[in-house]
Amino acid sequence: MRQIALIVEDDPATRHVLGTTLATAGIDSIYAENGAAMWHRLEEKPDVIILDLSLPDADGLELLRQLRQQSEIPVLIHSTRSDEIERIIGIEIGADDFLPKPCNMRELLARTRGLLRRSQRSNTPVRSEFRRLHFGDWTLDTASRELSLAGDKPTPLGVSGFALLTAFLEHPFEPLSREQLSRVLKREYVAYDRIIDVHVSQIRRILGKQADGSSFIKTLRSQGYVFIAQVEAAS
């Protein structure tokens, strides 16, 4: 089955370039020129969204915030609003990746394909013999991709958050470099790219503190991160 990208972009020329680029990889495109059209086209169940932040009828960040209340579809922000604050806010709200305009279309295609692969893989357990990973009062179900605290409703993670947390849980007490975590997300490692750091901060904020007041994820200076809690796997 061919995959579908929803391109939310008000500029016709940019829509054409994006659609043509994705078509070279066999990815079909549907288009929305504004926020209202985006909600309508979501009924066609696209596999990924490429979102501009500057739309004529809505702010892209607010659209993303509303989208994350009902869907974990992968989102790649593609926008001229690309200063560090915008990038951090976008990732914290729930974007999976962020590319500024203009960008190399080959890179955009690679990032989009990475999101699609990650989303497909996350529909099944990373380790098929284990379906639930328990740590502290939390449980990550690798089949349903649901993170839940004992007695509470599942907490949304998004495809990137799920991929990173799964990597930590499969390697507790083992340092993971930013380069390793970039590979988990199928991203090219860039030394000063803060997207990994923002995703990790988001996971920390969701998990809160352990019983002893320490964080589940510790920063290792000049190395990366390490998950510091016992993990139990159950089928």
C-alpha positions in Angstrom: 0.0 0.0 0.0 1.4 3.4 -1.0 2.0 5.9 1.8 0.4 9.3 1.9 1.9 12.6 3.0 -0.4 15.5 3.9 1.3 18.7 2.9 -0.1 21.7 4.8 1.3 24.6 2.9 -0.3 27.8 1.5 2.3 28.4 -1.2 1.4 26.6 -4.5 5.0 26.4 -5.7 6.2 24.9 -2.5 3.4 22.4 -2.5 4.4 21.4 -6.0 8.1 21.0 -5.2 7.3 18.9 -2.0 4.8 16.7 -3.8 7.2 16.1 -6.7 10.1 15.3 -4.4 8.0 12.8 -2.4 6.7 11.2 -5.5 10.3 10.1 -6.5 10.2 7.8 -3.4 6.7 6.5 -4.2 5.0 8.6 -1.6 1.7 10.1 -2.6 0.7 13.6 -1.5 -2.5 15.3 -0.6 -2.6 19.0 0.1 -4.1 21.6 2.5 -3.6 25.3 1.8 -4.7 26.3 5.3 -5.6 24.9 8.8 -9.3 24.4 8.0 -8.4 22.3 5.0 -5.9 20.3 7.1 -8.7 19.0 9.4 -10.7 18.0 6.4 -7.9 16.1 4.7 -7.1 14.3 7.9 -10.2 12.2 7.2 -8.1 10.6 4.4 -5.8 9.1 7.1 -2.4 10.3 5.8 0.7 8.6 7.1 2.8 11.7 7.8 2.2 15.5 7.8 4.6 18.2 6.5 3.4 21.3 8.2 4.2 25.0 7.5 3.8 27.2 10.6 2.7 30.4 8.8 -0.8 29.7 7.4 -3.4 32.3 6.4 -6.0 31.2 8.8 -4.1 29.6 11.7 -0.8 29.4 13.5 0.9 26.1 12.8 2.0 25.6 16.4 -1.6 25.9 17.6 -2.7 23.4 14.9 0.0 21.0 16.1 -1.1 21.4 19.7 -4.7 20.6 18.8 -3.6 17.7 16.6 -1.6 16.1 19.4 -4.8 16.0 21.5 -6.2 13.4 19.1 -3.5 11.9 17.0 0.1 10.8 17.1 0.6 10.9 13.3 4.3 11.9 12.6 4.7 15.6 11.9 7.6 17.3 10.2 7.6 21.1 10.5 8.9 22.8 7.3 8.9 26.6 7.9 10.7 29.9 7.5 10.0 30.3 11.3 13.1 28.4 12.2 14.9 30.2 15.0 15.9 28.0 17.9 12.9 29.0 20.1 10.4 28.1 17.4 12.2 24.7 16.9 12.2 23.9 20.6 8.6 24.9 21.0 7.6 22.8 18.0 9.3 19.7 19.3 7.9 20.2 22.8 4.4 20.6 21.5 4.7 17.3 19.6 6.5 17.7 16.2 8.8 14.8 15.4 11.3 16.8 13.3 11.9 20.3 12.0 13.5 21.6 8.8 13.9 25.3 8.0 12.9 26.8 4.6 14.7 26.7 2.3 16.2 23.2 2.7 17.7 20.5 0.6 14.9 18.5 -0.8 16.9 15.3 -0.5 17.2 15.9 3.2 13.5 16.5 3.5 12.8 13.3 1.7 15.2 11.4 3.9 13.6 12.8 7.1 10.1 12.0 5.8 11.0 8.5 4.9 12.7 8.1 8.4 9.4 9.2 10.1 7.4 6.8 8.0 9.7 3.9 8.8 9.7 4.7 12.5 5.9 4.9 12.5 5.6 1.6 10.8 8.0 -0.1 13.2 6.3 1.3 16.3 3.1 -0.5 15.4 4.7 -3.8 16.5 6.9 -4.5 19.5 10.5 -3.7 19.1 11.3 -7.0 20.9 8.6 -9.4 19.9 9.0 -11.6 23.0 8.3 -8.7 25.3 5.1 -6.6 25.2 5.4 -4.6 28.4 8.4 -2.8 29.9 7.9 -1.9 33.6 10.0 0.7 35.4 9.1 2.6 38.6 5.3 3.0 38.5 5.3 3.2 34.7 4.6 0.7 32.0 5.4 1.0 28.3 3.4 -1.4 26.1 5.6 -1.9 23.0 2.7 -3.4 21.0 0.2 -0.5 21.6 2.9 2.1 22.0 1.1 3.3 25.2 2.9 4.7 28.2 0.9 4.6 31.4 1.3 5.3 35.0 -0.3 2.9 37.4 -4.0 3.7 37.6 -3.9 6.5 35.0 -4.9 6.8 31.4 -2.1 6.3 28.7 0.2 9.3 28.2 0.8 10.3 24.6 4.5 10.0 23.5 4.6 10.5 19.7 6.6 8.3 17.4 9.9 9.9 18.2 9.3 9.9 22.0 8.3 6.2 21.8 11.4 5.3 19.8 13.8 7.1 22.2 12.2 5.8 25.4 12.2 2.2 24.0 15.9 2.6 23.3 16.5 3.7 26.9 14.5 0.9 28.4 16.2 -1.7 26.3 19.6 -0.4 27.5 19.2 0.7 31.2 22.4 1.9 32.9 24.1 1.9 29.5 25.3 5.4 28.2 23.7 6.3 24.9 25.4 9.1 22.9 23.5 11.7 21.0 24.8 10.1 17.9 23.4 6.7 18.9 20.0 8.4 19.7 20.1 10.2 16.4 20.4 6.8 14.7 17.4 5.6 16.6 15.4 8.4 15.0 17.0 7.7 11.6 18.5 11.2 11.6 21.9 12.4 10.5 23.9 13.3 13.6 24.7 17.0 13.8 26.8 18.1 16.8 24.9 21.2 17.7 21.4 20.0 16.7 19.3 20.2 19.9 16.4 18.1 18.7 17.6 15.0 20.6 18.0 17.1 23.8 14.5 18.5 23.4 12.9 15.1 22.9 14.8 13.8 26.0 13.7 16.8 28.1 10.1 16.1 27.0 10.4 12.4 28.1 11.8 13.6 31.4 9.0 16.0 32.0 6.4 13.2 31.3 8.1 10.7 33.6 8.8 13.1 36.5 11.0 11.9 39.3 11.7 8.5 40.8 10.8 7.7 44.4 14.2 8.9 45.6 13.8 12.2 43.8 16.2 11.5 41.0 15.5 11.7 37.3 15.0 8.5 35.2 17.4 9.9 32.6 20.7 11.3 33.6 22.8 13.6 31.4 26.4 12.5 31.0 28.5 15.5 30.2 30.1 15.3 26.7 28.7 11.8 26.3 24.9 11.7 26.1 22.4 10.2 28.4 21.8 7.1 30.6 18.6 5.6 31.9 19.0 4.9 35.6 16.2 2.6 36.7 15.5 -1.1 36.8 13.4 -2.3 33.9 11.4 -5.5 34.0 10.0 -7.1 30.8 6.8 -9.1 30.7 4.9 -10.8 27.9 
